[in-house]
Amino acid sequence: MSIQIAVRLPDKIVEELDALVASGQAPSRASVVEAALRRELRQHLYAREAELLASLPPDDDFDAMHDWVARNRPAID
């Protein structure tokens, strides 16, 4: 299921969306906006998870994971 919403975007962004669609790099404006929103939401989720891991007390089982998260930001794309 999907819900249609109205979003106002600057002319320049719409021109860039249209160029992506016209060149065949994207099937539609909506697909580009949806992909961008998914990346943004994933980024927020990863940030919350990293904060949670960083707030945990030291524990041998989580030390390696904690250290990795502290050094690496997960790729969004």
Secondary structure as UniProt FT lines:
FT   HELIX           11..22
FT   TURN            23..24
FT   HELIX           29..55
FT   HELIX           60..71
//
